[in-house]
């Protein structure tokens, strides 16, 4: 069942694949949202999410968001919401969750306090619950039509059999720069019904790690993959991939270090939305070139959904072994001119390798700039540099990765003031988050001079 992306995705989804230093958040149930079907002239529209609800008492959430596509704020003294799920009658009911809503479960009338939606912004309005009835069958479907004034939007609803996928919480693997690390995340079906096919989605956690495009039932991007399994997972049993999933480690990966990635298990029904988002993020993908990867039971096709998503994730820690460090060499500059003239003074550093500078480890690349006494600063890169002493000393930060061979430059403009030759310096002071110096292949080139030669006007 395809999903449609909109503002509600900000409320109901999160990116599965993030670097090691990023916090991992579980997405809420339900596919991304349907845009408004019709909108009033002033720019107000609705955004809602498609819903997959497990058959049973838990239900699934349906979000309603007010969207302002106009150039001016929209103020509503009160908000009247109508939710019409008439074509789900007998299969599912709507629960407004508060006294704000009244109705028979097929139609709700809800009144909410007034609110203001800023220009080109959105405001969450309502959270309703869709619950199946005793007569519901897996695969039953329908729609909910939401209306606020002239704005309408339609959410699609699918009722599905409940399974309970639970992933191993953590795995650790390792490998050296230029080598390969493998991992095999397990999954247990803790639900009441067999899981007829599952999906494993994962991200590498760093640009230093890429997935070997090996298995024909997996779809690969640069640092993500998406694998479809046809095996049936019986209740109460644990399954693992029949062989390890290989991660290729770049030769210039810094070492030693640790990266954290996240894998997620989903039913094939729940994975529809995630697949669409995967393809949107990665327009260029390919399948593996080898045989398919299978699941095997670890000793010790109707629509299905897993209502408990928080236990579907595995943190995979990849330890890069050995020693492989960057070499941050300071780059100074010499400026000349007459007193009173203004000149450019670019300073920075070059990474000579053999390892790339990884922001996840070398947090962040930093230089200290001490200007010669014969100049005064006119301008500097205020987004990257901050004065630490009377605008004569600055700290400059490079808050992203630096590949081998790349030079990072921070532009300064100075006025030449005092005749003669004076000297300052640029010094690499990159450190870990705790303040301790980060590894450097050659510390003898961490400082370079800044020379200003000024003649009389």
C-alpha positions, 0 to 999 in steps of 0.5 A: 500500500503506497504512502504519500509524504507530507508535513506529518512525516515530521511527526510520524517518521525519523531517519533510520540511518544516521552517523555514530554520534547521532541519537536514534529515534524510532518512527511512529506507526503509520505511513507518511501523509496525504496532502490536502485534497482541497484548500481554502484560498487563504492557504490553510490545508490539512496533512494526515498519515496513512494508517496500518492498524493491527487487528486487536485492541491496541489500534494505530495513530492517525495524526491531523496537522494544519498546514499554512502554505501562505505568506501570512499567519492564519489565526483560528478562534477555534477549530472544528474537525470532522472525521468520516470513516464511513467506508470502514463501518463494521471493520474499524472505529475512530477514537478521539481520545478526549472530550473534544470529540463526539460521534459513533466511531464511524464519524467524529465531530471534534472541537479544539481550542483556537490556534495560529499557524505561522506562514509556511509552517504547520501546527499539529491539531489532533491525534486519533486512534483507529481500532479494529472491530471483532469482524475485521479481517487482515487486508480490510481497508478503507479511508478516513476523510478529514475536514476543517472548513474548506480544507480536506484530506484523506488517510488510507487505512489498512487492517493487518494481522499482528506479529511481534518482531523483536531484534537483538539490542546490540552487536559488535564487529570489527575490521581494519582499514581496507578490510571487511567487517561482518554482522548478522542481526537476529530477530524473534517473532514474539507475536501470536501469528507467523510473520510471512516475510520480513524486511531488514533495513540498515545504514552503515553509520559512517561514510567510512563504511559501505555495504558490499553489494552481495545479495540479490534480495537486497537493494543497496545505496552508498551507505544503506541497504534494504533486504526482503526475506520470504521466510516464515517466522514462527511465533516464539522462534529466533532467526538470523541471516544465514551468513554475515552481512559484509561492511567494507571499510575504506582504506582511509578510515581513521583508526582506532575508532568506533561507529554505531549504526542501526538496523530495523526489522519490519513486516513487509506491510510496514516496510512499504513506507520505509522503502519509499523513503529509502528510494527518495533518499537514494535515487541511484540504487542497485541489487546485489550481484550474488545469491539471495540472503536467507534467514535460518532458525537460531537454535535455543501472504496476508497483510501483517503489522507489528504494533510494537516498533521500539524493539525492532532495532539493533545497534551495530557497533563497528570497531575499526582496529589498528592505527590509521590517523590523519595528518593535519598540517597548518597552512600559514601565509605571508602578507606585504603592503603599505601601512593603511592598506587592507589585504586578504589573509587566508589561513587553514590546514591540509589533511595529508592522510593517510586517514580522512578526518572524521567529524564523528571521531575528530570533533571537530577540526580546529585551528588557533589563529594568532594575528601578527601585531602589525595588523588589525582584523577587518573581517573574518568568517564569523560562521566558523571562527570566534575571537578569544582575545581582543580580536587578535586570537581566534579559534576556527572550526571545520565541522564536517569530514575532511578527505585526504588531500583537502585544504580547509581555508578560513578567510581573514581580511586585515589592515596593515598598521605598523611598519616592520615585520611581525609574526603570528601563527596558525596552530592545529588544536583538534581534540576529542569531545572531552578536550584531549588531543585527537591523534595526528600522524605528524605533529611537527607540522601543526604550526605555521607562521603568519608573517606581515611585512608593512612599509611606511605609507 
